[in-house]
Amino acid sequence: MSSPITPLGDRIVAVREQAAEKTASGLFLPDNAKEKPVAAKVVAIGPDAKHVKVGDRILYKEYSTTELKIDTTEYLVVKEEDILGTLA
């Protein structure tokens, strides 16, 4: 997936992962009961980003992102310092 956003500096553009649709026991969750995930997939990086690459799955600080909706996709813009780690 390519990004219509070109990040500057150490900014990262990512797409949030889907929230869980049902519990471990198989019960479906209504929209208002779902938690916002704090994991996302990196789709673009700025020229100064050093520790992540496109395709990485990241954990980020929940309230430190800028959210943009372009067409039907919601993008997150995150500073590299606000990334807590990568997921395997």
PyMOL Python script that loads the backbone (N, CA, C, O; Angstrom):
from pymol import cmd

cmd.read_pdbstr("""\
ATOM      1  N   MET A   1       0.851  -1.165   0.000  1.00  0.00           N
ATOM      2  CA  MET A   1       0.000   0.000   0.000  1.00  0.00           C
ATOM      3  C   MET A   1       0.900   1.232   0.000  1.00  0.00           C
ATOM      4  O   MET A   1       1.780   1.356   0.852  1.00  0.00           O
ATOM      5  N   SER A   2       0.693   2.120  -0.922  1.00  0.00           N
ATOM      6  CA  SER A   2       1.454   3.359  -0.945  1.00  0.00           C
ATOM      7  C   SER A   2       0.646   4.450  -0.257  1.00  0.00           C
ATOM      8  O   SER A   2      -0.564   4.324  -0.067  1.00  0.00           O
ATOM      9  N   SER A   3       1.329   5.509   0.107  1.00  0.00           N
ATOM     10  CA  SER A   3       0.689   6.571   0.859  1.00  0.00           C
ATOM     11  C   SER A   3       0.567   7.829   0.003  1.00  0.00           C
ATOM     12  O   SER A   3       1.510   8.177  -0.708  1.00  0.00           O
ATOM     13  N   PRO A   4      -0.579   8.520   0.055  1.00  0.00           N
ATOM     14  CA  PRO A   4      -0.707   9.796  -0.644  1.00  0.00           C
ATOM     15  C   PRO A   4      -0.027  10.929   0.126  1.00  0.00           C
ATOM     16  O   PRO A   4      -0.011  12.072  -0.330  1.00  0.00           O
ATOM     17  N   ILE A   5       0.531  10.608   1.293  1.00  0.00           N
ATOM     18  CA  ILE A   5       1.188  11.590   2.153  1.00  0.00           C
ATOM     19  C   ILE A   5       2.688  11.332   2.121  1.00  0.00           C
ATOM     20  O   ILE A   5       3.131  10.197   2.292  1.00  0.00           O
ATOM     21  N   THR A   6       3.473  12.388   1.900  1.00  0.00           N
ATOM     22  CA  THR A   6       4.920  12.283   1.964  1.00  0.00           C
ATOM     23  C   THR A   6       5.371  12.948   3.269  1.00  0.00           C
ATOM     24  O   THR A   6       5.306  14.171   3.394  1.00  0.00           O
ATOM     25  N   PRO A   7       5.828  12.151   4.236  1.00  0.00           N
ATOM     26  CA  PRO A   7       6.209  12.727   5.527  1.00  0.00           C
ATOM     27  C   PRO A   7       7.541  13.470   5.441  1.00  0.00           C
ATOM     28  O   PRO A   7       8.401  13.135   4.627  1.00  0.00           O
ATOM     29  N   LEU A   8       7.698  14.479   6.289  1.00  0.00           N
ATOM     30  CA  LEU A   8       8.929  15.251   6.366  1.00  0.00           C
ATOM     31  C   LEU A   8       9.664  14.915   7.661  1.00  0.00           C
ATOM     32  O   LEU A   8       9.060  14.440   8.623  1.00  0.00           O
ATOM     33  N   GLY A   9      10.950  15.161   7.674  1.00  0.00           N
ATOM     34  CA  GLY A   9      11.748  14.962   8.883  1.00  0.00           C
ATOM     35  C   GLY A   9      11.692  13.539   9.378  1.00  0.00           C
ATOM     36  O   GLY A   9      11.881  12.598   8.608  1.00  0.00           O
ATOM     37  N   ASP A  10      11.429  13.375  10.677  1.00  0.00           N
ATOM     38  CA  ASP A  10      11.384  12.040  11.277  1.00  0.00           C
ATOM     39  C   ASP A  10       9.956  11.534  11.450  1.00  0.00           C
ATOM     40  O   ASP A  10       9.693  10.692  12.308  1.00  0.00           O
ATOM     41  N   ARG A  11       9.047  12.039  10.649  1.00  0.00           N
ATOM     42  CA  ARG A  11       7.641  11.618  10.730  1.00  0.00           C
ATOM     43  C   ARG A  11       7.441  10.277  10.016  1.00  0.00           C
ATOM     44  O   ARG A  11       8.145   9.943   9.063  1.00  0.00           O
ATOM     45  N   ILE A  12       6.460   9.529  10.510  1.00  0.00           N
ATOM     46  CA  ILE A  12       6.106   8.217   9.967  1.00  0.00           C
ATOM     47  C   ILE A  12       4.622   8.260   9.615  1.00  0.00           C
ATOM     48  O   ILE A  12       3.818   8.779  10.389  1.00  0.00           O
ATOM     49  N   VAL A  13       4.253   7.722   8.455  1.00  0.00           N
ATOM     50  CA  VAL A  13       2.841   7.582   8.090  1.00  0.00           C
ATOM     51  C   VAL A  13       2.502   6.103   8.230  1.00  0.00           C
ATOM     52  O   VAL A  13       3.204   5.240   7.704  1.00  0.00           O
ATOM     53  N   ALA A  14       1.416   5.823   8.948  1.00  0.00           N
ATOM     54  CA  ALA A  14       1.026   4.444   9.208  1.00  0.00           C
ATOM     55  C   ALA A  14      -0.487   4.305   9.097  1.00  0.00           C
ATOM     56  O   ALA A  14      -1.223   5.291   9.136  1.00  0.00           O
ATOM     57  N   VAL A  15      -0.929   3.069   8.960  1.00  0.00           N
ATOM     58  CA  VAL A  15      -2.361   2.747   8.926  1.00  0.00           C
ATOM     59  C   VAL A  15      -2.647   1.873  10.144  1.00  0.00           C
ATOM     60  O   VAL A  15      -2.017   0.834  10.340  1.00  0.00           O
ATOM     61  N   ARG A  16      -3.610   2.313  10.961  1.00  0.00           N
ATOM     62  CA  ARG A  16      -3.972   1.596  12.188  1.00  0.00           C
ATOM     63  C   ARG A  16      -4.516   0.214  11.850  1.00  0.00           C
ATOM     64  O   ARG A  16      -5.229   0.037  10.862  1.00  0.00           O
ATOM     65  N   GLU A  17      -4.169  -0.757  12.682  1.00  0.00           N
ATOM     66  CA  GLU A  17      -4.691  -2.115  12.502  1.00  0.00           C
ATOM     67  C   GLU A  17      -6.156  -2.167  12.901  1.00  0.00           C
ATOM     68  O   GLU A  17      -6.621  -1.327  13.672  1.00  0.00           O
ATOM     69  N   GLN A  18      -6.873  -3.126  12.391  1.00  0.00           N
ATOM     70  CA  GLN A  18      -8.294  -3.298  12.688  1.00  0.00           C
ATOM     71  C   GLN A  18      -8.491  -3.658  14.156  1.00  0.00           C
ATOM     72  O   GLN A  18      -7.697  -4.404  14.729  1.00  0.00           O
ATOM     73  N   ALA A  19      -9.535  -3.135  14.754  1.00  0.00           N
ATOM     74  CA  ALA A  19      -9.893  -3.498  16.124  1.00  0.00           C
ATOM     75  C   ALA A  19     -10.492  -4.901  16.121  1.00  0.00           C
ATOM     76  O   ALA A  19     -11.040  -5.354  15.117  1.00  0.00           O
ATOM     77  N   ALA A  20     -10.381  -5.571  17.246  1.00  0.00           N
ATOM     78  CA  ALA A  20     -10.930  -6.918  17.366  1.00  0.00           C
ATOM     79  C   ALA A  20     -12.444  -6.875  17.167  1.00  0.00           C
ATOM     80  O   ALA A  20     -13.138  -6.049  17.759  1.00  0.00           O
ATOM     81  N   GLU A  21     -12.934  -7.768  16.334  1.00  0.00           N
ATOM     82  CA  GLU A  21     -14.360  -7.832  16.034  1.00  0.00           C
ATOM     83  C   GLU A  21     -15.133  -8.684  17.042  1.00  0.00           C
ATOM     84  O   GLU A  21     -16.324  -8.472  17.267  1.00  0.00           O
ATOM     85  N   LYS A  22     -14.429  -9.657  17.648  1.00  0.00           N
ATOM     86  CA  LYS A  22     -15.106 -10.499  18.623  1.00  0.00           C
ATOM     87  C   LYS A  22     -14.131 -10.913  19.717  1.00  0.00           C
ATOM     88  O   LYS A  22     -12.914 -10.822  19.557  1.00  0.00           O
ATOM     89  N   THR A  23     -14.690 -11.367  20.821  1.00  0.00           N
ATOM     90  CA  THR A  23     -13.882 -11.773  21.969  1.00  0.00           C
ATOM     91  C   THR A  23     -13.287 -13.153  21.728  1.00  0.00           C
ATOM     92  O   THR A  23     -13.612 -13.818  20.745  1.00  0.00           O
ATOM     93  N   ALA A  24     -12.415 -13.576  22.635  1.00  0.00           N
ATOM     94  CA  ALA A  24     -11.802 -14.901  22.530  1.00  0.00           C
ATOM     95  C   ALA A  24     -12.843 -16.011  22.613  1.00  0.00           C
ATOM     96  O   ALA A  24     -12.646 -17.094  22.061  1.00  0.00           O
ATOM     97  N   SER A  25     -13.946 -15.744  23.300  1.00  0.00           N
ATOM     98  CA  SER A  25     -14.991 -16.763  23.426  1.00  0.00           C
ATOM     99  C   SER A  25     -15.972 -16.749  22.255  1.00  0.00           C
ATOM    100  O   SER A  25     -16.885 -17.574  22.201  1.00  0.00           O
ATOM    101  N   GLY A  26     -15.786 -15.805  21.305  1.00  0.00           N
ATOM    102  CA  GLY A  26     -16.613 -15.795  20.110  1.00  0.00           C
ATOM    103  C   GLY A  26     -17.747 -14.793  20.101  1.00  0.00           C
ATOM    104  O   GLY A  26     -18.526 -14.769  19.147  1.00  0.00           O
ATOM    105  N   LEU A  27     -17.872 -13.960  21.133  1.00  0.00           N
ATOM    106  CA  LEU A  27     -18.927 -12.949  21.168  1.00  0.00           C
ATOM    107  C   LEU A  27     -18.528 -11.753  20.306  1.00  0.00           C
ATOM    108  O   LEU A  27     -17.397 -11.274  20.394  1.00  0.00           O
ATOM    109  N   PHE A  28     -19.442 -11.275  19.483  1.00  0.00           N
ATOM    110  CA  PHE A  28     -19.159 -10.116  18.641  1.00  0.00           C
ATOM    111  C   PHE A  28     -19.285  -8.834  19.457  1.00  0.00           C
ATOM    112  O   PHE A  28     -20.212  -8.676  20.252  1.00  0.00           O
ATOM    113  N   LEU A  29     -18.337  -7.919  19.247  1.00  0.00           N
ATOM    114  CA  LEU A  29     -18.318  -6.661  19.989  1.00  0.00           C
ATOM    115  C   LEU A  29     -19.026  -5.562  19.213  1.00  0.00           C
ATOM    116  O   LEU A  29     -18.805  -5.423  18.010  1.00  0.00           O
ATOM    117  N   PRO A  30     -19.876  -4.772  19.875  1.00  0.00           N
ATOM    118  CA  PRO A  30     -20.462  -3.612  19.199  1.00  0.00           C
ATOM    119  C   PRO A  30     -19.386  -2.536  19.015  1.00  0.00           C
ATOM    120  O   PRO A  30     -18.375  -2.543  19.717  1.00  0.00           O
ATOM    121  N   ASP A  31     -19.601  -1.619  18.076  1.00  0.00           N
ATOM    122  CA  ASP A  31     -18.605  -0.598  17.763  1.00  0.00           C
ATOM    123  C   ASP A  31     -18.181   0.222  18.969  1.00  0.00           C
ATOM    124  O   ASP A  31     -17.002   0.548  19.103  1.00  0.00           O
ATOM    125  N   ASN A  32     -19.114   0.564  19.848  1.00  0.00           N
ATOM    126  CA  ASN A  32     -18.758   1.409  20.984  1.00  0.00           C
ATOM    127  C   ASN A  32     -17.979   0.658  22.067  1.00  0.00           C
ATOM    128  O   ASN A  32     -17.456   1.297  22.981  1.00  0.00           O
ATOM    129  N   ALA A  33     -17.883  -0.657  22.000  1.00  0.00           N
ATOM    130  CA  ALA A  33     -17.145  -1.435  22.989  1.00  0.00           C
ATOM    131  C   ALA A  33     -15.737  -1.786  22.531  1.00  0.00           C
ATOM    132  O   ALA A  33     -14.942  -2.306  23.315  1.00  0.00           O
ATOM    133  N   LYS A  34     -15.422  -1.511  21.283  1.00  0.00           N
ATOM    134  CA  LYS A  34     -14.109  -1.848  20.752  1.00  0.00           C
ATOM    135  C   LYS A  34     -13.073  -0.832  21.223  1.00  0.00           C
ATOM    136  O   LYS A  34     -13.334   0.369  21.272  1.00  0.00           O
ATOM    137  N   GLU A  35     -11.890  -1.342  21.568  1.00  0.00           N
ATOM    138  CA  GLU A  35     -10.787  -0.461  21.932  1.00  0.00           C
ATOM    139  C   GLU A  35     -10.036  -0.052  20.669  1.00  0.00           C
ATOM    140  O   GLU A  35      -9.911  -0.843  19.734  1.00  0.00           O
ATOM    141  N   LYS A  36      -9.536   1.183  20.641  1.00  0.00           N
ATOM    142  CA  LYS A  36      -8.700   1.597  19.520  1.00  0.00           C
ATOM    143  C   LYS A  36      -7.351   0.906  19.658  1.00  0.00           C
ATOM    144  O   LYS A  36      -6.718   1.002  20.709  1.00  0.00           O
ATOM    145  N   PRO A  37      -6.904   0.221  18.632  1.00  0.00           N
ATOM    146  CA  PRO A  37      -5.595  -0.416  18.737  1.00  0.00           C
ATOM    147  C   PRO A  37      -4.483   0.624  18.726  1.00  0.00           C
ATOM    148  O   PRO A  37      -4.645   1.706  18.162  1.00  0.00           O
ATOM    149  N   VAL A  38      -3.370   0.300  19.342  1.00  0.00           N
ATOM    150  CA  VAL A  38      -2.218   1.191  19.338  1.00  0.00           C
ATOM    151  C   VAL A  38      -1.092   0.584  18.499  1.00  0.00           C
ATOM    152  O   VAL A  38       0.087   0.875  18.705  1.00  0.00           O
ATOM    153  N   ALA A  39      -1.482  -0.259  17.560  1.00  0.00           N
ATOM    154  CA  ALA A  39      -0.530  -0.855  16.626  1.00  0.00           C
ATOM    155  C   ALA A  39      -0.931  -0.432  15.216  1.00  0.00           C
ATOM    156  O   ALA A  39      -2.113  -0.297  14.900  1.00  0.00           O
ATOM    157  N   ALA A  40       0.086  -0.226  14.376  1.00  0.00           N
ATOM    158  CA  ALA A  40      -0.172   0.210  13.008  1.00  0.00           C
ATOM    159  C   ALA A  40       0.923  -0.306  12.093  1.00  0.00           C
ATOM    160  O   ALA A  40       1.995  -0.709  12.545  1.00  0.00           O
ATOM    161  N   LYS A  41       0.635  -0.287  10.795  1.00  0.00           N
ATOM    162  CA  LYS A  41       1.606  -0.707   9.792  1.00  0.00           C
ATOM    163  C   LYS A  41       2.161   0.530   9.099  1.00  0.00           C
ATOM    164  O   LYS A  41       1.398   1.384   8.646  1.00  0.00           O
ATOM    165  N   VAL A  42       3.479   0.630   9.014  1.00  0.00           N
ATOM    166  CA  VAL A  42       4.144   1.775   8.401  1.00  0.00           C
ATOM    167  C   VAL A  42       3.995   1.714   6.888  1.00  0.00           C
ATOM    168  O   VAL A  42       4.299   0.694   6.271  1.00  0.00           O
ATOM    169  N   VAL A  43       3.521   2.819   6.283  1.00  0.00           N
ATOM    170  CA  VAL A  43       3.362   2.869   4.831  1.00  0.00           C
ATOM    171  C   VAL A  43       4.291   3.898   4.186  1.00  0.00           C
ATOM    172  O   VAL A  43       4.498   3.858   2.973  1.00  0.00           O
ATOM    173  N   ALA A  44       4.858   4.826   4.977  1.00  0.00           N
ATOM    174  CA  ALA A  44       5.815   5.807   4.443  1.00  0.00           C
ATOM    175  C   ALA A  44       6.641   6.358   5.598  1.00  0.00           C
ATOM    176  O   ALA A  44       6.158   6.467   6.725  1.00  0.00           O
ATOM    177  N   ILE A  45       7.901   6.706   5.303  1.00  0.00           N
ATOM    178  CA  ILE A  45       8.766   7.291   6.328  1.00  0.00           C
ATOM    179  C   ILE A  45       9.428   8.541   5.789  1.00  0.00           C
ATOM    180  O   ILE A  45       9.664   8.666   4.588  1.00  0.00           O
ATOM    181  N   GLY A  46       9.728   9.471   6.693  1.00  0.00           N
ATOM    182  CA  GLY A  46      10.429  10.687   6.330  1.00  0.00           C
ATOM    183  C   GLY A  46      11.917  10.409   6.157  1.00  0.00           C
ATOM    184  O   GLY A  46      12.397   9.349   6.559  1.00  0.00           O
ATOM    185  N   PRO A  47      12.652  11.348   5.564  1.00  0.00           N
ATOM    186  CA  PRO A  47      14.072  11.135   5.281  1.00  0.00           C
ATOM    187  C   PRO A  47      14.945  11.026   6.531  1.00  0.00           C
ATOM    188  O   PRO A  47      16.046  10.481   6.456  1.00  0.00           O
ATOM    189  N   ASP A  48      14.490  11.523   7.664  1.00  0.00           N
ATOM    190  CA  ASP A  48      15.300  11.484   8.879  1.00  0.00           C
ATOM    191  C   ASP A  48      14.945  10.331   9.818  1.00  0.00           C
ATOM    192  O   ASP A  48      15.555  10.201  10.879  1.00  0.00           O
ATOM    193  N   ALA A  49      13.989   9.505   9.457  1.00  0.00           N
ATOM    194  CA  ALA A  49      13.610   8.361  10.302  1.00  0.00           C
ATOM    195  C   ALA A  49      14.693   7.296  10.200  1.00  0.00           C
ATOM    196  O   ALA A  49      15.103   6.921   9.101  1.00  0.00           O
ATOM    197  N   LYS A  50      15.156   6.810  11.350  1.00  0.00           N
ATOM    198  CA  LYS A  50      16.293   5.894  11.358  1.00  0.00           C
ATOM    199  C   LYS A  50      15.969   4.488  11.833  1.00  0.00           C
ATOM    200  O   LYS A  50      16.661   3.541  11.458  1.00  0.00           O
ATOM    201  N   HIS A  51      14.939   4.328  12.645  1.00  0.00           N
ATOM    202  CA  HIS A  51      14.739   3.049  13.316  1.00  0.00           C
ATOM    203  C   HIS A  51      13.573   2.220  12.796  1.00  0.00           C
ATOM    204  O   HIS A  51      13.351   1.113  13.288  1.00  0.00           O
ATOM    205  N   VAL A  52      12.839   2.708  11.838  1.00  0.00           N
ATOM    206  CA  VAL A  52      11.733   1.938  11.263  1.00  0.00           C
ATOM    207  C   VAL A  52      11.839   1.976   9.751  1.00  0.00           C
ATOM    208  O   VAL A  52      12.517   2.827   9.176  1.00  0.00           O
ATOM    209  N   LYS A  53      11.153   1.033   9.118  1.00  0.00           N
ATOM    210  CA  LYS A  53      11.117   1.000   7.652  1.00  0.00           C
ATOM    211  C   LYS A  53       9.697   0.685   7.204  1.00  0.00           C
ATOM    212  O   LYS A  53       8.878   0.222   7.998  1.00  0.00           O
ATOM    213  N   VAL A  54       9.414   0.932   5.961  1.00  0.00           N
ATOM    214  CA  VAL A  54       8.093   0.651   5.403  1.00  0.00           C
ATOM    215  C   VAL A  54       7.797  -0.840   5.560  1.00  0.00           C
ATOM    216  O   VAL A  54       8.637  -1.687   5.254  1.00  0.00           O
ATOM    217  N   GLY A  55       6.604  -1.145   6.036  1.00  0.00           N
ATOM    218  CA  GLY A  55       6.201  -2.529   6.251  1.00  0.00           C
ATOM    219  C   GLY A  55       6.284  -2.968   7.702  1.00  0.00           C
ATOM    220  O   GLY A  55       5.690  -3.981   8.071  1.00  0.00           O
ATOM    221  N   ASP A  56       7.017  -2.220   8.542  1.00  0.00           N
ATOM    222  CA  ASP A  56       7.107  -2.560   9.968  1.00  0.00           C
ATOM    223  C   ASP A  56       5.751  -2.371  10.639  1.00  0.00           C
ATOM    224  O   ASP A  56       4.951  -1.530  10.228  1.00  0.00           O
ATOM    225  N   ARG A  57       5.506  -3.167  11.676  1.00  0.00           N
ATOM    226  CA  ARG A  57       4.348  -2.954  12.555  1.00  0.00           C
ATOM    227  C   ARG A  57       4.872  -2.264  13.795  1.00  0.00           C
ATOM    228  O   ARG A  57       5.843  -2.720  14.400  1.00  0.00           O
ATOM    229  N   ILE A  58       4.235  -1.164  14.181  1.00  0.00           N
ATOM    230  CA  ILE A  58       4.734  -0.361  15.286  1.00  0.00           C
ATOM    231  C   ILE A  58       3.708  -0.225  16.404  1.00  0.00           C
ATOM    232  O   ILE A  58       2.506  -0.362  16.174  1.00  0.00           O
ATOM    233  N   LEU A  59       4.188   0.044  17.610  1.00  0.00           N
ATOM    234  CA  LEU A  59       3.373   0.451  18.747  1.00  0.00           C
ATOM    235  C   LEU A  59       3.660   1.929  18.958  1.00  0.00           C
ATOM    236  O   LEU A  59       4.819   2.346  18.930  1.00  0.00           O
ATOM    237  N   TYR A  60       2.623   2.722  19.169  1.00  0.00           N
ATOM    238  CA  TYR A  60       2.823   4.165  19.300  1.00  0.00           C
ATOM    239  C   TYR A  60       2.030   4.692  20.484  1.00  0.00           C
ATOM    240  O   TYR A  60       1.102   4.043  20.969  1.00  0.00           O
ATOM    241  N   LYS A  61       2.412   5.887  20.945  1.00  0.00           N
ATOM    242  CA  LYS A  61       1.673   6.543  22.026  1.00  0.00           C
ATOM    243  C   LYS A  61       0.305   6.931  21.493  1.00  0.00           C
ATOM    244  O   LYS A  61       0.197   7.543  20.430  1.00  0.00           O
ATOM    245  N   GLU A  62      -0.724   6.580  22.219  1.00  0.00           N
ATOM    246  CA  GLU A  62      -2.098   6.714  21.720  1.00  0.00           C
ATOM    247  C   GLU A  62      -2.504   8.151  21.394  1.00  0.00           C
ATOM    248  O   GLU A  62      -3.189   8.373  20.396  1.00  0.00           O
ATOM    249  N   TYR A  63      -2.110   9.119  22.196  1.00  0.00           N
ATOM    250  CA  TYR A  63      -2.600  10.480  22.005  1.00  0.00           C
ATOM    251  C   TYR A  63      -1.571  11.406  21.361  1.00  0.00           C
ATOM    252  O   TYR A  63      -1.691  12.626  21.472  1.00  0.00           O
ATOM    253  N   SER A  64      -0.575  10.855  20.700  1.00  0.00           N
ATOM    254  CA  SER A  64       0.465  11.697  20.115  1.00  0.00           C
ATOM    255  C   SER A  64       0.477  11.636  18.591  1.00  0.00           C
ATOM    256  O   SER A  64       1.495  11.941  17.970  1.00  0.00           O
ATOM    257  N   THR A  65      -0.626  11.251  17.990  1.00  0.00           N
ATOM    258  CA  THR A  65      -0.675  11.119  16.534  1.00  0.00           C
ATOM    259  C   THR A  65      -1.575  12.182  15.923  1.00  0.00           C
ATOM    260  O   THR A  65      -2.417  12.779  16.594  1.00  0.00           O
ATOM    261  N   THR A  66      -1.371  12.395  14.634  1.00  0.00           N
ATOM    262  CA  THR A  66      -2.283  13.212  13.842  1.00  0.00           C
ATOM    263  C   THR A  66      -3.022  12.251  12.928  1.00  0.00           C
ATOM    264  O   THR A  66      -2.397  11.479  12.201  1.00  0.00           O
ATOM    265  N   GLU A  67      -4.342  12.292  12.959  1.00  0.00           N
ATOM    266  CA  GLU A  67      -5.141  11.370  12.152  1.00  0.00           C
ATOM    267  C   GLU A  67      -5.704  12.093  10.943  1.00  0.00           C
ATOM    268  O   GLU A  67      -6.240  13.196  11.058  1.00  0.00           O
ATOM    269  N   LEU A  68      -5.578  11.463   9.779  1.00  0.00           N
ATOM    270  CA  LEU A  68      -6.102  12.012   8.530  1.00  0.00           C
ATOM    271  C   LEU A  68      -6.891  10.938   7.813  1.00  0.00           C
ATOM    272  O   LEU A  68      -6.455   9.789   7.742  1.00  0.00           O
ATOM    273  N   LYS A  69      -8.046  11.297   7.281  1.00  0.00           N
ATOM    274  CA  LYS A  69      -8.830  10.344   6.501  1.00  0.00           C
ATOM    275  C   LYS A  69      -8.815  10.817   5.055  1.00  0.00           C
ATOM    276  O   LYS A  69      -9.304  11.902   4.740  1.00  0.00           O
ATOM    277  N   ILE A  70      -8.251   9.995   4.186  1.00  0.00           N
ATOM    278  CA  ILE A  70      -8.189  10.291   2.754  1.00  0.00           C
ATOM    279  C   ILE A  70      -8.912   9.154   2.048  1.00  0.00           C
ATOM    280  O   ILE A  70      -8.555   7.985   2.196  1.00  0.00           O
ATOM    281  N   ASP A  71      -9.932   9.513   1.279  1.00  0.00           N
ATOM    282  CA  ASP A  71     -10.846   8.546   0.677  1.00  0.00           C
ATOM    283  C   ASP A  71     -11.455   7.713   1.806  1.00  0.00           C
ATOM    284  O   ASP A  71     -12.181   8.258   2.638  1.00  0.00           O
ATOM    285  N   THR A  72     -11.184   6.425   1.857  1.00  0.00           N
ATOM    286  CA  THR A  72     -11.763   5.589   2.911  1.00  0.00           C
ATOM    287  C   THR A  72     -10.704   5.087   3.890  1.00  0.00           C
ATOM    288  O   THR A  72     -11.017   4.321   4.801  1.00  0.00           O
ATOM    289  N   THR A  73      -9.463   5.513   3.710  1.00  0.00           N
ATOM    290  CA  THR A  73      -8.372   5.035   4.548  1.00  0.00           C
ATOM    291  C   THR A  73      -8.000   6.079   5.596  1.00  0.00           C
ATOM    292  O   THR A  73      -7.858   7.261   5.283  1.00  0.00           O
ATOM    293  N   GLU A  74      -7.844   5.632   6.845  1.00  0.00           N
ATOM    294  CA  GLU A  74      -7.411   6.521   7.912  1.00  0.00           C
ATOM    295  C   GLU A  74      -5.905   6.364   8.119  1.00  0.00           C
ATOM    296  O   GLU A  74      -5.417   5.273   8.411  1.00  0.00           O
ATOM    297  N   TYR A  75      -5.177   7.473   7.961  1.00  0.00           N
ATOM    298  CA  TYR A  75      -3.727   7.476   8.128  1.00  0.00           C
ATOM    299  C   TYR A  75      -3.367   8.138   9.446  1.00  0.00           C
ATOM    300  O   TYR A  75      -4.068   9.034   9.917  1.00  0.00           O
ATOM    301  N   LEU A  76      -2.271   7.692  10.035  1.00  0.00           N
ATOM    302  CA  LEU A  76      -1.716   8.294  11.234  1.00  0.00           C
ATOM    303  C   LEU A  76      -0.363   8.881  10.887  1.00  0.00           C
ATOM    304  O   LEU A  76       0.425   8.248  10.184  1.00  0.00           O
ATOM    305  N   VAL A  77      -0.083  10.080  11.369  1.00  0.00           N
ATOM    306  CA  VAL A  77       1.245  10.665  11.229  1.00  0.00           C
ATOM    307  C   VAL A  77       1.829  10.700  12.638  1.00  0.00           C
ATOM    308  O   VAL A  77       1.265  11.315  13.543  1.00  0.00           O
ATOM    309  N   VAL A  78       2.969  10.031  12.807  1.00  0.00           N
ATOM    310  CA  VAL A  78       3.586   9.852  14.113  1.00  0.00           C
ATOM    311  C   VAL A  78       5.037  10.314  14.049  1.00  0.00           C
ATOM    312  O   VAL A  78       5.737  10.025  13.079  1.00  0.00           O
ATOM    313  N   LYS A  79       5.493  11.031  15.076  1.00  0.00           N
ATOM    314  CA  LYS A  79       6.916  11.347  15.175  1.00  0.00           C
ATOM    315  C   LYS A  79       7.649  10.081  15.588  1.00  0.00           C
ATOM    316  O   LYS A  79       7.125   9.271  16.352  1.00  0.00           O
ATOM    317  N   GLU A  80       8.863   9.914  15.079  1.00  0.00           N
ATOM    318  CA  GLU A  80       9.619   8.707  15.401  1.00  0.00           C
ATOM    319  C   GLU A  80       9.837   8.556  16.910  1.00  0.00           C
ATOM    320  O   GLU A  80       9.847   7.432  17.413  1.00  0.00           O
ATOM    321  N   GLU A  81      10.009   9.652  17.637  1.00  0.00           N
ATOM    322  CA  GLU A  81      10.218   9.567  19.081  1.00  0.00           C
ATOM    323  C   GLU A  81       8.985   9.078  19.830  1.00  0.00           C
ATOM    324  O   GLU A  81       9.100   8.659  20.982  1.00  0.00           O
ATOM    325  N   ASP A  82       7.791   9.122  19.199  1.00  0.00           N
ATOM    326  CA  ASP A  82       6.567   8.654  19.826  1.00  0.00           C
ATOM    327  C   ASP A  82       6.275   7.191  19.533  1.00  0.00           C
ATOM    328  O   ASP A  82       5.242   6.670  19.952  1.00  0.00           O
ATOM    329  N   ILE A  83       7.172   6.526  18.821  1.00  0.00           N
ATOM    330  CA  ILE A  83       7.031   5.093  18.574  1.00  0.00           C
ATOM    331  C   ILE A  83       7.672   4.349  19.737  1.00  0.00           C
ATOM    332  O   ILE A  83       8.837   4.572  20.063  1.00  0.00           O
ATOM    333  N   LEU A  84       6.906   3.471  20.353  1.00  0.00           N
ATOM    334  CA  LEU A  84       7.372   2.743  21.530  1.00  0.00           C
ATOM    335  C   LEU A  84       8.166   1.500  21.168  1.00  0.00           C
ATOM    336  O   LEU A  84       9.029   1.075  21.936  1.00  0.00           O
ATOM    337  N   GLY A  85       7.891   0.911  20.014  1.00  0.00           N
ATOM    338  CA  GLY A  85       8.595  -0.297  19.597  1.00  0.00           C
ATOM    339  C   GLY A  85       7.987  -0.877  18.335  1.00  0.00           C
ATOM    340  O   GLY A  85       6.980  -0.388  17.822  1.00  0.00           O
ATOM    341  N   THR A  86       8.623  -1.932  17.848  1.00  0.00           N
ATOM    342  CA  THR A  86       8.110  -2.628  16.672  1.00  0.00           C
ATOM    343  C   THR A  86       7.615  -4.013  17.097  1.00  0.00           C
ATOM    344  O   THR A  86       8.063  -4.571  18.099  1.00  0.00           O
ATOM    345  N   LEU A  87       6.698  -4.542  16.325  1.00  0.00           N
ATOM    346  CA  LEU A  87       6.134  -5.868  16.586  1.00  0.00           C
ATOM    347  C   LEU A  87       6.682  -6.854  15.580  1.00  0.00           C
ATOM    348  O   LEU A  87       6.945  -6.498  14.432  1.00  0.00           O
ATOM    349  N   ALA A  88       6.852  -8.082  16.003  1.00  0.00           N
ATOM    350  CA  ALA A  88       7.356  -9.127  15.112  1.00  0.00           C
ATOM    351  C   ALA A  88       6.249  -9.648  14.226  1.00  0.00           C
ATOM    352  O   ALA A  88       6.481 -10.536  13.405  1.00  0.00           O
TER     353      ALA A  88
END
""", "prot")
cmd.dss("prot")
cmd.show_as("cartoon", "prot")
cmd.util.cbc("prot")
cmd.orient("prot")
